[in-house]
Amino acid sequence: MIYKFYIQFIYMPYKTRKVRNRNCYKVYKPSNGKVFAKCTSKKKAIKQMNLLRAIQFNKNFVSNGRKNNKTQKKRTK
């Protein structure tokens, strides 16, 4: 359990920065500069980083989103 704690705080593939002159934060990846959230609250930025870490490190992670991105047709008889 402690080992997971150290991985999250020592190896940080994603970072947050406060946006200048605004009360919001951005989430980005410093290695390539890709931005995942432009202006969000600090609480949501931390949640976003946790989600990104879960996707990266846990190969069995499945989000609660849609299973397929297709909309179903209405069937008429």
Contacts in CASP RR format, 6 or more apart in sequence:
PFRMAT RR
TARGET T0000
AUTHOR 0000-0000-0000
METHOD contacts of the structure
MODEL  1
MIYKFYIQFIYMPYKTRKVRNRNCYKVYKPSNGKVFAKCTSKKKAIKQMN
LLRAIQFNKNFVSNGRKNNKTQKKRTK
7 57 0 8 1.000
8 53 0 8 1.000
13 29 0 8 1.000
13 31 0 8 1.000
13 52 0 8 1.000
13 53 0 8 1.000
13 56 0 8 1.000
14 27 0 8 1.000
14 28 0 8 1.000
14 29 0 8 1.000
14 36 0 8 1.000
14 48 0 8 1.000
14 49 0 8 1.000
14 52 0 8 1.000
14 53 0 8 1.000
15 27 0 8 1.000
15 28 0 8 1.000
15 29 0 8 1.000
15 30 0 8 1.000
16 25 0 8 1.000
16 26 0 8 1.000
16 27 0 8 1.000
16 28 0 8 1.000
16 42 0 8 1.000
16 45 0 8 1.000
16 46 0 8 1.000
16 49 0 8 1.000
17 25 0 8 1.000
17 26 0 8 1.000
17 28 0 8 1.000
18 24 0 8 1.000
18 25 0 8 1.000
19 25 0 8 1.000
19 26 0 8 1.000
19 38 0 8 1.000
19 39 0 8 1.000
22 39 0 8 1.000
24 39 0 8 1.000
24 40 0 8 1.000
24 41 0 8 1.000
25 37 0 8 1.000
25 39 0 8 1.000
25 40 0 8 1.000
25 41 0 8 1.000
25 42 0 8 1.000
25 45 0 8 1.000
26 35 0 8 1.000
26 37 0 8 1.000
26 38 0 8 1.000
26 39 0 8 1.000
26 40 0 8 1.000
26 45 0 8 1.000
27 35 0 8 1.000
27 36 0 8 1.000
27 37 0 8 1.000
27 40 0 8 1.000
27 45 0 8 1.000
27 48 0 8 1.000
27 49 0 8 1.000
27 52 0 8 1.000
28 34 0 8 1.000
28 35 0 8 1.000
28 36 0 8 1.000
29 36 0 8 1.000
36 48 0 8 1.000
36 52 0 8 1.000
37 44 0 8 1.000
37 45 0 8 1.000
37 48 0 8 1.000
40 48 0 8 1.000
51 63 0 8 1.000
54 61 0 8 1.000
55 61 0 8 1.000
55 63 0 8 1.000
END
